[in-house]
């Protein structure tokens, strides 16, 4: 057999290091490895070579999936902490009874908390790192997060009724309240269904909702969330 024929039958370039079997695509493996490293040692202190080594691929292969390197990876990880909730806002408002704005607010907060609680390696924490706020990836994330804050503001003020609040701050403190799950995870607390429900309930309580309203919102949420 000629040398040219032998070369044509060689398999594609193997991974630099063989990694355990996983259901994640190569791109998602890069995201997962980067998330772990960014959270553990910081964004600035992590190199693309370290990420590639963690996955078991060559550095050039990482740029095949993320042409802009670390900032592009960071941008996607940041968006994963807010985009799934923002994309559901219109659906939540459409499915919740208009006469019970507390339900829409409860569902929004519960979904937001569940998103943050399920993020691999608690990547919601990344937005709190000073070097991340200076990254080009932060501005698009901040814009998306402000959209979520606006939804909290709108639904929160509908649920407030006569409760006295300072205009323009309802959304901010409701969103900050949902994001306490990030610090809870950072402290090693386990975030289960009871904790998620407690955060959502206390958010309504902050808006002046009665216990009856909270209980009703929780019951209605059980029927709405499986659909969303």
C-alpha positions as CSV (number, residue, x, y, z in Angstrom):
1,X,0.0,0.0,0.0
2,X,1.4,3.4,-0.9
3,X,2.3,6.0,1.7
4,X,-0.4,8.3,0.3
5,X,-3.1,5.6,0.7
6,X,-1.9,4.9,4.3
7,X,-2.2,8.6,5.1
8,X,-5.7,8.8,3.7
9,X,-6.8,6.0,6.1
10,X,-5.5,7.6,9.2
11,X,-8.2,8.6,11.7
12,X,-8.8,12.2,12.6
13,X,-6.5,13.9,15.1
14,X,-7.3,12.5,18.5
15,X,-8.0,14.4,21.7
16,X,-4.8,15.6,23.4
17,X,-6.0,13.7,26.5
18,X,-8.7,11.2,26.6
19,X,-11.6,12.3,28.8
20,X,-14.3,10.2,30.5
21,X,-17.4,9.4,28.6
22,X,-19.9,12.3,28.8
23,X,-23.2,13.2,27.2
24,X,-22.0,16.8,26.7
25,X,-21.0,18.0,23.2
26,X,-17.5,19.1,22.8
27,X,-18.7,22.7,22.9
28,X,-20.6,22.1,26.2
29,X,-17.5,20.4,27.6
30,X,-15.5,23.6,27.0
31,X,-18.2,25.6,28.8
32,X,-18.4,23.2,31.7
33,X,-14.6,23.2,32.1
34,X,-14.4,27.0,31.8
35,X,-17.2,27.4,34.4
36,X,-15.4,25.2,36.9
37,X,-12.1,27.1,36.4
38,X,-13.6,30.6,36.3
39,X,-15.5,30.1,39.6
40,X,-12.6,28.3,41.3
41,X,-9.7,30.5,40.4
42,X,-11.1,33.6,38.7
43,X,-11.7,34.7,35.2
44,X,-8.5,36.6,34.8
45,X,-6.3,33.9,36.2
46,X,-7.7,31.2,33.8
47,X,-6.1,30.7,30.4
48,X,-7.6,29.2,27.3
49,X,-4.8,26.6,27.5
50,X,-6.0,25.5,31.0
51,X,-9.5,25.2,29.7
52,X,-8.4,23.1,26.7
53,X,-6.3,20.9,28.9
54,X,-9.2,20.4,31.3
55,X,-11.4,19.2,28.4
56,X,-8.5,17.2,26.9
57,X,-8.4,19.0,23.6
58,X,-5.7,21.2,21.9
59,X,-5.9,24.9,22.4
60,X,-6.6,25.5,18.7
61,X,-9.7,23.2,19.0
62,X,-11.1,25.5,21.6
63,X,-11.0,28.4,19.2
64,X,-12.9,26.3,16.7
65,X,-15.9,26.5,19.1
66,X,-15.3,29.9,20.6
67,X,-13.4,32.1,18.0
68,X,-13.1,35.0,20.5
69,X,-11.7,32.9,23.2
70,X,-12.3,33.5,26.9
71,X,-14.6,36.5,26.6
72,X,-17.0,34.6,24.3
73,X,-17.1,31.7,26.7
74,X,-17.7,34.0,29.6
75,X,-20.5,35.8,27.7
76,X,-22.4,32.5,27.2
77,X,-21.9,31.4,30.8
78,X,-23.3,34.8,32.0
79,X,-26.3,34.6,29.7
80,X,-27.1,31.1,31.0
81,X,-27.8,32.7,34.4
82,X,-30.5,35.1,33.1
83,X,-31.6,34.3,29.6
84,X,-33.7,31.1,30.4
85,X,-35.9,33.2,32.8
86,X,-36.1,36.3,30.6
87,X,-37.3,34.2,27.7
88,X,-40.2,32.9,29.8
89,X,-41.6,36.2,31.0
90,X,-44.2,36.7,28.3
91,X,-45.3,33.1,28.7
92,X,-45.6,33.4,32.5
93,X,-47.7,36.6,32.2
94,X,-50.0,35.0,29.6
95,X,-50.6,31.8,31.6
96,X,-51.2,33.4,35.0
97,X,-54.7,34.7,36.0
98,X,-54.7,38.5,35.5
99,X,-56.7,38.9,38.7
100,X,-53.8,37.3,40.6
101,X,-50.6,39.2,39.8
102,X,-49.0,37.5,42.9
103,X,-49.0,34.2,41.0
104,X,-47.1,35.6,38.0
105,X,-44.5,37.1,40.4
106,X,-44.3,33.9,42.4
107,X,-43.7,31.8,39.2
108,X,-41.1,34.3,37.9
109,X,-39.1,34.2,41.1
110,X,-39.4,30.5,41.5
111,X,-38.2,29.9,37.9
112,X,-35.4,32.4,38.4
113,X,-34.3,30.7,41.6
114,X,-34.4,27.3,40.0
115,X,-32.3,28.5,37.1
116,X,-29.6,29.9,39.4
117,X,-29.8,26.8,41.6
118,X,-29.2,24.4,38.7
119,X,-26.3,26.2,37.1
120,X,-23.2,24.0,37.0
121,X,-20.5,25.1,39.4
122,X,-22.7,28.1,40.6
123,X,-21.7,30.2,37.6
124,X,-24.2,32.9,38.7
125,X,-21.3,34.0,41.0
126,X,-19.2,35.1,38.0
127,X,-21.1,38.4,37.5
128,X,-19.8,39.4,41.0
129,X,-16.2,39.1,40.0
130,X,-14.5,42.6,39.4
131,X,-12.6,41.3,36.4
132,X,-15.8,40.0,34.9
133,X,-17.5,43.4,35.1
134,X,-14.6,44.8,33.0
135,X,-15.0,42.2,30.3
136,X,-16.7,43.0,27.0
137,X,-19.0,40.1,27.7
138,X,-20.5,41.8,30.8
139,X,-22.4,44.6,28.9
140,X,-24.7,42.2,26.9
141,X,-25.3,40.2,30.1
142,X,-26.1,43.4,32.1
143,X,-28.6,44.4,29.4
144,X,-30.4,41.0,29.6
145,X,-30.4,41.2,33.4
146,X,-31.9,44.7,33.3
147,X,-34.7,43.2,31.2
148,X,-35.3,40.7,34.0
149,X,-35.2,43.5,36.5
150,X,-37.9,45.3,34.5
151,X,-40.1,42.2,34.6
152,X,-39.7,42.0,38.4
153,X,-40.5,45.7,38.6
154,X,-43.7,45.4,36.5
155,X,-45.0,42.2,38.2
156,X,-43.9,43.3,41.6
157,X,-45.7,46.6,41.5
158,X,-48.9,44.9,40.2
159,X,-48.7,42.6,43.2
160,X,-48.0,45.4,45.7
161,X,-51.4,47.0,45.7
162,X,-51.5,49.7,48.3
163,X,-48.2,48.6,49.9
164,X,-45.8,51.5,50.1
165,X,-42.6,51.1,48.0
166,X,-40.2,53.5,46.4
167,X,-40.9,53.6,42.6
168,X,-38.2,52.0,40.5
169,X,-36.7,49.9,43.3
170,X,-39.2,47.0,43.5
171,X,-37.6,45.2,40.6
172,X,-34.1,45.7,41.9
173,X,-34.7,44.3,45.3
174,X,-36.8,41.4,44.1
175,X,-34.1,40.4,41.7
176,X,-31.4,40.8,44.3
177,X,-33.6,38.7,46.6
178,X,-33.8,35.9,44.0
179,X,-30.1,36.0,43.6
180,X,-29.4,35.2,47.2
181,X,-29.4,31.6,46.1
182,X,-26.0,32.3,44.6
183,X,-24.6,33.2,47.9
184,X,-26.4,30.3,49.6
185,X,-24.7,27.9,47.1
186,X,-21.4,29.7,47.7
187,X,-21.8,29.0,51.5
188,X,-22.4,25.3,50.7
189,X,-26.2,25.3,51.4
190,X,-28.3,22.8,49.5
191,X,-31.0,24.4,47.5
192,X,-33.9,22.1,47.3
193,X,-37.6,22.6,46.5
194,X,-38.4,23.9,50.0
195,X,-35.7,26.5,49.9
196,X,-36.8,27.6,46.4
197,X,-40.4,28.0,47.5
198,X,-39.4,29.9,50.6
199,X,-37.4,32.4,48.6
200,X,-40.4,32.9,46.2
201,X,-42.8,33.3,49.1
202,X,-40.7,35.8,50.9
203,X,-40.4,37.8,47.7
204,X,-44.2,38.1,47.7
205,X,-44.2,38.9,51.4
206,X,-41.8,41.8,50.7
207,X,-44.4,43.2,48.4
208,X,-47.1,43.0,51.1
209,X,-48.9,39.9,49.9
210,X,-50.9,38.1,52.6
211,X,-50.3,34.5,53.5
212,X,-53.5,33.5,51.7
213,X,-52.3,35.2,48.5
214,X,-48.9,33.4,48.8
215,X,-50.6,30.0,49.4
216,X,-52.8,30.6,46.3
217,X,-49.9,31.6,44.2
218,X,-47.9,28.5,45.3
219,X,-50.8,26.2,44.4
220,X,-51.3,27.8,41.0
221,X,-47.6,27.7,40.3
222,X,-47.6,23.9,40.7
223,X,-49.9,23.7,37.7
224,X,-48.1,26.4,35.6
225,X,-44.4,25.5,36.0
226,X,-44.5,22.0,34.4
227,X,-45.8,23.7,31.2
228,X,-43.1,26.5,31.2
